[in-house]
């Protein structure tokens, strides 16, 4: 006993010391939605399942890396996602159109002999097929389709300004050894043509567009060509165009075309506001939860608060160690995990109260030991169900929502460490002090608590008529889910594709007037909503860059100037994929929870818990339909979190039913269920209050980006708490009676009977 306590103490000290060191030395990487910048997801147009397709994607990644390095972006990130997608993060880049244009252009540079003009004679050459392209002045030229040189023959390119002649900007090209010979041969053949003949030109083509078609100078000899292995591309270039062209040539040609399927741009001010708002929500929510826990459990509650602070430290250090990126939903998950970490402490303290107040344990220390032991299975089962939801978010979601799954999973593991190790070390040490032993009421364990005290005096027979509860649940379910049929679901651009732009305007803008002005400007079917005091969000179908600029000008004219703080683009193919993945995630979540609960309990309880879970999901989706709230990736994160949280409550009740059945297998299930519900109700109330305080603070202070997320979790918390008692348990009772003759349940009027405190 003493040895195991010392081991736990040393383990707790080691974990806290390491976490403190990591937190001080290893910074957590912030996502672009918190520090500002642009994220672009590119999809290669190749066959990803073939070896050639995978190699093309790898080559594309390397070419893009060279282009990004040439852009001079600080701390860029380029990673491959799946077999045919590349995620590019550009911190500080505020012009997504320019970044997407540079990254997405194939940049196939080729050099062609000119065969003539489109309306003039054509110089037919042996085995030469021709194509017609306009030159830089728009005049169509007929070129040989087979190029003489490509961008692979170019060793380097640089933008130069001709200060001597004032001719403007041009791009110089230096060829490698093989390209030098090919260039001399190509220009030597063209030099053999008459001075005014169009075929005396060499066409330089970039992505099927002639960017320059210079004539060969009369001083160049026929057959000899231009020696030296260098040339220049001239044209009506400005500074930006010349530098961009040189950048594309130096970066190399993409082996396959790419398409932008997703794009997010967030201004640094929006990210800073999100961090500040979430920090305030975490501070105030944690303070309120701490005061509540201390008021209920006194000294043990204070020690639980200390353990919660250690939980936050451990979670932060774990995020830093694994190199996770902290996103805005991830920050919300970090705050939420603090509220969920209260659950393990409440489970332990309530079991300890039972042991002490029933006289099974003569001291608070022995009661605490029994509480930790008896609560372990419920803590483990409830946390595993949440980990299943977190894993599904990581595997099937993308972007910031995936970051939420990582943060939530780390928070769940950290909560078990803080509750089962840190809290136990602190509680054992405090309970063994003489001044605490002389004042057991100070611990908060020696008193039954108000909820338990009332249940001891009068315990209602809740499960006498389980079908009444099922009828009430069905009525609520029909009322909520009818919103899906009546109002429909307002899918966000995550699932439909489109573009969302958020602006900070100088003065408030009326959404109706903005909608009308946008329609007059040619941007129809735009969804315009107010965002904060002087904020405005515009959600539309896919827009070109020109149309997006029109939206910005229109909003700016109405709002006395407009600063674009967020710009999101989701391609329709990606939207379909995300919507499909959302349905898969939900189905897998229900199936995984069923399999786990069936393995840990019985199919009877597993089926009942999943039925209650489906009930909660439909109600939450229906309420959002009635409210007209968007159903997007962040809502998916909230929904899967509700899945894990709802099962937690059912697991605690079913775990107690299983424990009571081991003691008395002859008692009918309705009676055991009544006893289990009454015994676990204090835990349900106290845990729900702790989580509700955190979520309320997040909803009020978390900013526009997190309000709907926190609202979904609050709705799920309320519905899940109800369904774990009044839906899951009645379903289990009815399923047990299927195929069996019904008999009247033996009712016990005394609450203290059958081991009830």
N, C-alpha and C positions, 0 to 999 in steps of 0.2 A: 504493500500500500504506500509506504513512505517512499520506496524506491521509484514507483511509477509516478508519484507526484513530483519528485525531483526531475525525472526524465521529461515530464510535460513542461515543467518550469524552464529547464534548459532549452527545450525545443522552442518554446514561446520566445525566450530571450534571443535565441539565434535567428528566428524568423524576423522578429522586429528589428534586430540590429542590421541584418542583411538588407531588409526593405528600406531602412533609413539610409543606409549607405548608397543603395541603388538610386533612391529618390533624389539624393543630393548630387550624384555624379552622372547619372544617365538621364538626359531629358526625354520626355515623351514627344514623339513626332505628331504635330498637329496636322489634321487634314486641311485641304484647301478651303472647305466651307468654314473653317475657323481662322485661317491665316490669310485668306484671299488668294485668288489666282484662277487659273483655268485648267479644267480636266477635260481631255478629249479621248473618246474611245473610237478607235479606228478598226474597221473590219476589212480584211484582205479578200479580194475577189478571186479566190483560187479554190481548189478542191482540198479542204483541210484534212480529209481522211487519207490522202495519198502522201507518200514520202516526199514527192516533189512539192506538194502544197505546203507541207510543214517546213520544208527547207526555204520556200519562198517567204513564209511568214518570219522565219528567223532572219533571213537576209533583209527583209523589210524593217525589222526591229533595229538592226545595226545601221541601216541607212538613216532611219529617223533619229537615232541617237546622234549621228554625226551632224544632222541638220540642227537639232536642238542645241548641241554644244556650240555650233556656229552662231546661234541666236544670242548666246551670252546669258541665258537664263540661269539664275542662281539656284542650286540644289534641285535640278529637274529630276523627275522619276519616270522611267519607261519600263514597263513590265508587260510580259505576255500574259494574256488571260484566255485560257482555253486553247484551242488549236488554231483559231483564225482571227483573234482580236488582240489589240495592243492598247494598253492604257497609258496615256501620256499626261503627266501632271506638270504644269508650268507655274510655279509660285510667282506672284506679282504680275503676271501677264493679264492685262485688262482688256485687250482687243482680241476676242476669240476669233473673229472673222479672219484677221491677218494670220494668226497662229494656225488656224485650220487650213488656210489656203497654202501656206508654206509646207505644212506637214502632209497634206493630202494630195498635193500635186505629184503626179507620177514622175515628171521631170525626165522624160526620155529625150535626150539630146542626140540629134543625128545631123549629118552633113550630106547633101544631095547635089548631084549635077542638075542644072536647069536644062530642060529639053526645049523650052519655048514658052510662049504665052498661051493662054487658053483660047484666044481668038486668032492666033497667028500660026505660022508654020511650026511644025514639030520636028526636031532633029531625032529621028528614029535611030536607036543604037541596037546593037545585037543583043537579043534576049532582055531588052529593057522594057518593063512595064511602067506606066506613068500614072501619076495622081496630080490632081489640081488643088492647090492651096493658095490662099491670098498672101501676098507679102505684107510688109509692115505698112504700106500705103493703101492696102486693100485691093491692089491689082492682082488678078489671078495668074499664077505661074504654074506651068506643067513641069513636074519633077520626075526624075527616075525614082521608082518606088523602092528599089534596093539602095540603101545608104552606103556611101563610101567610107564614112567614119561614124563612130558613136561616142557617147560620153565616156565609155571605158577607155578610149584612146587619149582622153584629156588628163593631164597630170595636175593641173591647177588652174584656177580662175580668180580674177581680182577685178573689182570695180575701180575705174580710174577716171579722173577729170582732166581733160586736155586744157591745161592752163595757157599753153603757148598759142594755140590757134583759136581757143574759145569755142571749140566745136561741141563742147558739152561732155556728158558722161558716156563712157563706153566700157565694155568688159573685155579684158585681155585673156587669151587662152594660151596655155603652154601644153604641147603634146608630149607624150612619152616617146620612146624610141620608135616603136612600131607606128604610132600615130603620125610622127614626123614624116616618115616615108609616104604614108598614105595621103597626107595633106599636100605634099609636094607633087605627087602624081595627080591628085584631083585638080589642083590649081594649074598644073602644067597642061592638062587636057583642055581646061576652060580657056587658057591663054591662047590656044590655037584658033579661037573663034574671032570673027571681026570685032572691032572695037564697039560698034553700036548694036551688036547682036545680043539678044537676051540670053543666049546660051553661054555668053562669056561670064555669067554669074555663078556663084556657089550659094546655095540656099542652106541656111542654118535653121533647123526646125526643132522646136521645143514643144513636146506634147501635141503633135499634129498641127502646129501653128508656126508659120514662118516668122521668126523674130528678126531676121536680117537676111538680105540677099545681095551682098556687095558685089560690084563688078571687079574683075581682076584688072589691076593697074596695067596700063600699056607697057610699063617698064619690065613686067614679068615675061620671061622668055617662054615660048612654046615648048612643051615637053620638059622644061626644067622646073617650072612652078616656083612656089615661094619656099625658100630654104629657111633653116633656123628653127623650125618646129614651133612657131608661135604666130598668132593672128589676133585680131580684135573684132568684136561684135559691135557694130555701130547702129544707131537708131535714135529715135526721139526718147531717149532714156532720161529720167530724172534720177536724183540721188537714190531714192527708195527702190525704184525699179532695177537700177543697175546692181545695187547691193543684193537685192533679193535673187536676181538671176545668177550672180556669182555664188551665192549661198546654195542655190539648188544644184548648180553644176558641181561644186565642191562636195556637197553631200552625197552625190551619186544618184543614179536613177533607181526608183523603186522597181523591184522585179515584177510586181503585179500591181494593178490599180488598187486603191484603198477608198473606203467610203466612211464618212463620219456618221456613226450611228448614235452617238451620245456626246453631249457637250455641256459642261457646267462652268459658269463663271461667277465668282463671288467676290465682291469688293472687300477690302480689308476692314473697312468700318463696320460692315455687317457682321463679319466674323468676330471683331472685338466686342460688339454689342452682345452677340450670342454668348461669348465666354463670360462677360460680366453678368448677364442675366442668369445664366446657369449657375454661376458661382453664388449669386445672391439666393437663388432658389435652393441650392444645396445647403448654404449656411442657415437660412431661416427654417427650411424644412427639417434639417438635422437638429436644430435647436428646439423646435417644437416637439419633435419626436423624443428627444432626450428628456425634456421636461415631463412629457407624458409617462415615459418608462420609469423615471425616477419617482414620480408621484404614485405609480402603481406598485413598484417593487422596492422602493426606498434604497437601502444600501446596495442590494444586488442590482437594482436598476442603474445606480451610479456606476457600478463596475461594468455593467453591460454597455454603458455609454463610452467608457474608456476603451472597451473592446471594439466598439463601432469605429472609433477614431483609428485604432490599430487596423481594422478592416479596410478603411480608406487608404491607409498607408501601404498595406500589403497589396491592394488592388492596383494602386498607382505604380508601385515597383514592378509588379508582374507585367503591366502594360509596357513599361520601359524595357524589361528584360526580353520579352518576346518580340520587341520591335513593332508592336501594333500601332496603327495610326488612329489617333483620337479624333473622331468626327463629331459633328453636332448631335446626331442620334446616339452616338457612343457616349458623349458627355451626359446625355439624358439617362442612358443606361447605367452610367457610373453613379448618378444621383439615385436612380431607382434601386440599384443594388444595395445601397445603404438602408433604404426602407425595408427591403426584403430580408436583409441580414438580421433585423429585429426578430423575425419569425423564429429562428432557432433558439434564441435566448428565451423568448416567451414560452416555447414548448418545454424547455428545461425547467424554468421557474414554476410553471403550472404543475408539472409532474412532481416537483419537489414540494409544492404546497399540498398536493394530495397526500403524499407520503407523511408529511408532518402533521397535518390537521386530522388525519384519520388515526393517528397514534401508531402507525406502522414503524416510524422512525423517531427515536427519542430526542434527536438533536438536529439542528439545522444543517450541520455538516454531513451527517449520514443521509438526511433527506435530500440534500443537493447531490450527493453521490448516486443515490437511487434515481434521482431525476435525470441526471445525465445518461445513466444506463438505460432507463426505460424510454427516453425520448430519442435515442439514437436511431432506431429503425424508422420512425416517422420523419426525422430530419433527413436521413439518407434518401428515403423514397421521394420525399417532396422536392429535394434538390436535384435528383436525377431527372425528374420530369421537366424541370426548368432547363437543365442542361440539354435535354433532347430538343427543346424549342430553340435554344441558342445555337446548337449544332446545325439545325435545319436552316436558320437564318444565314449562317456562314456558308453553307454548301449551296443554297439555292437563291440567295439574294445577291445583290451586287452593290458596289460603292459604299456610301455611308451606312446603309442598312446592314451590310455585312459587318461594318465596324461596330454597330450596336450589338450584333450577335457575339462578337469577340469580347466586348466589354462586359456584357451580361454574363457570359460563361465564366470569365475571370472573377467577376463579382460573386458568383455563386460559390465557386471553390474557395475564395477568400473568406466568405461568410462562414463556411464550415470550419475553416481553420480558426477564425476568430472566436466562434462560439464554443467549439469543442476543445480548443486548446487554451487560447488566451483567457476567455471568460472563466473556464474551469480553474485555471491556475489562480486567477485573482479571487474567485469565489472561495476556493479551498483555503487560501491564505487568510482571507477575511474571517471566514467562519471558524477558524481555529484560534482566533485571538480571544483571550479571556474576557475582555470587555464586550465582545460581541456575544459570547456564550451567555453572559449574564443578562443580556438584553436581546432575546431572540426576536422580539417584535420589531427591532430596528432593521432586521434583514429583509423584511417583506415576505419571508417564506412562512413565518409562524402564524400568519393571519390568512383566512380563506379568501379575502377579497370581497368586494361588494357583489359582483356578479355571482360568484360561487356561493356566497352567503345566502343570497335570495333563492338560488336554486336548491340549497339545502333545506330551506323552509317550505318551499313549494315548487315541485317539479311537474310541469305539464306533461301529459301523455301525448306527445306530438305525432307519433306514428300510429295512433289508433285507427285513423282513416287515411291511409296513404293516398288513396285515389283522389281525395279532395285536393291534396297538394299538387298532384299531377294535373288535375283539371285547371288549377290556378296557374301552374307553369305553362300549360298549353295555351291558356287565354293570353298570357303576356307574350308568349312566343308568336301567336297569330297576329296580335296587335302590332308588335315590333316589325316582324318580317313582312307584313303587308305594305310597309313603306317601300320595300324593294319593288313590289308590283305597281304601287300607286305613283311613286316619285322616281323610281329607278335609281341606279347607282351613278354617282358623279365620279367617274374614273379620272384620276390625275394623269398628267402627261407621262408618268412612269409606265402606265398600262395602255395608253391610247396612242402615244407618240404626239409630237407637237413641240411647241415652244412656250416657255414661261419666262417673262421678264418682270423684274421688280424694280421700281424706281423710288427714289427719295426726291420729292418735289419741294419747291420753295414754299408753296401754299397748298392747302388741301384741294384735291380735285374731285369733283362729283363723278362717280363711276358711270352714271347714265350719260352724262354729257361726253365723257371720254369715249364711251362705246359708240355714240352717234358720230363723233368726229372721226373716229377710226374707220367706221363704215364709209363715211364720205370720202376718206382718203384711200379707199380701196381695200382695207383690211376688215373683211366682214366676219361675222360669227366669232368675235373676240369676247372672251369672258373677262370682264374687268371688275376688280374688287378693291376696296380700300384695305390698306395694310398699315396699321399703326396710325399715328397722328397725321403725318403728311406723306404716307407711303401709298403706292398704287401697284397692283400686280395685273399683268395682262397675259392671259393664256389663250393661245390660238393654235390652229393647225400649223403644219410646217411652213416656215417663212423663208424667203430668200434674204440675203444680207441687205438688199435694197429695201425690201418690205420692212425688215427689222429697223432700219434707219428711219423709215417713215413713221413707225410707231414711236420711236424715241423723239422725233421732232414734234409729233402731235401732242404727246404727253408733256413735253417741255413747254410748248406754246400755252397749254392750259394751266400748267403748274408754276409758271414763272421760272422755268429751268428744271431740268430733270437729270439726276445722277443715277445711272444704271448700277444698282448694287448687286443684282443677281441676274444671270441669263442661263437658262437651261434648255437644251435641245435633246429630244429623244426621237430617234428614227422610228417609223411605223413597224418595221420588222423587229426591232429591239423591244418596242412596246408590246407586241404580240408575244414575244418570248418571255418577257417579265410577267405578263398576265398569266401565261401558261405555267410558269414556274411558281407563281403564287398559289394557283390551284393545286399544283403538285405538292407544294410545301404543306398546305393545309391538310390534304388527304394523307400525306405521309405522317404528319403530326398526330392525326387522330389514330392512324394505324399503329404507329410506334408507341403511343401512350397505351393503347389497348393491349398490345403484346407485353409491354413491361408490367402493367398492372395485373394482367392474367398470370404472368410468371411469379410475381411477388405475392399476389393474393389468390383469387380464383377468377374464372371467367365470369362468374356472376357479378362480382364487384368491378372487374375491369369493364364489362359491358355497361354497367350502370354509370360508372365514372365518365366513360366516353359519351354516353347519351347525354349526360348533363353538360359535358363539354361542347357537344354539337349545339345544344340548347343555348349556351352562352354565346357561341360564335354567331349564330343566326340573329340573336337579339342585338348584339353589338353592331353587326352589319346593318340590321334594320333601323336601329336608332340613327346611325350615321346617314342612312338614306332619308329618313324623315327630316333630319337637320340640314340636309343638303351639303354635308361635309365631304371633302374629296377622299376617295379610296385610292391610296397610292402606296409607294414602297414603305413610307414611314408608318402608315396605317397597318401594313402587313406586319411590321415589327411589333407594333402594339398588340395586334391580334394574336400572334404567336406567343407573346409574353403572357397574355391573358390565358392562353391555352395552358401554359405551364403553371400559372398562378392558380387557376381554377382547379386543376388536378391536385395541387398542393392541399387545398382545403378538403377535398374528397379523400385524399390519402390519409390525412390525419384522422378523420372520422372512421374510415374503414380499418385503419390500423388499431383503433381502440375497440371496434367491434370484434376484430380477430382476437385481441387480447382477452376480452370478456368471454368470448366463446370458448377459449381454452380453459377458462376457469369453470364455466358452467355450460356444457354443450346441450343441456336439456331445455334451457330457456328459449322460448320462441324468438325469432329474429326481430320482430317489432319491438319486443321488450328490450333486447340487447341494443337495438338501435336507439331507443329513447335514452337509455343509460349512457351510451357513447356520446350522443349529441349533447346531453347536459354536462357531461364531464369535459368535453372539448370546447364548449361554448365560450368559456373565458379566454382560452387561447385565440379563438376565432375573432372575438371582439377586440382584444388587445392588439393582435397582429394587424387586423384591418385598420384600426385607428392609426397605428404607426405608419403604415403604407399610405393611408389617405392623407395624412399631414404632409408627407413628402410630395405626393402627387399634386395636392392642392397648391403648394408653394411653386411647383414646377409649372402648373397651369396658369397661375396668376403672374409669376415673375419670369417665366422662361422665354417670353417673347413669342412673336407670331409663329415662328418656325416650330415651336414645341407645344403650343396650346392645344392643337388637335390631338397630338400624341398623348399628352397628359390627360385630356378629356376622355379619349378612348380607354386608357388604363383605369381611370376612375369609374367609368361605366362598367368595365369588365370586372373591377374589384367588387363593386356592389352586386352585380349579377352573379359572379362566381361565388361569393359568400352565401348568397341565397340558395343557389342551385346545389351546392355541396351538401346542404342539409335537406332542402325541400324538393329536390329533384333527383339527385343521385340515390339517396337512401330509399325513397318510395319506389324508384325503379327497381332497386335490388330486391325489395320486399315482394314486389309484384312478379318479378322474374322467378324468384324462388317458389312462388305459388303456382307457376304455370305447370299444368299436368298433375298437380297434387290437390287432394280435397282440402278445401279451406276449413279451418277450425278456429274457434274464437281464441284470440290471444289472451294469455294469462297476464292480467295486469297487476302491477305492484303499486300500491298507493303510497307506500313509504319510500321516499327518495333514498334513504340510507340503506335500503335493502340491496342485495346483489352487489355489494362492494362499492356502492355509490357514496361518495363523501357527503 
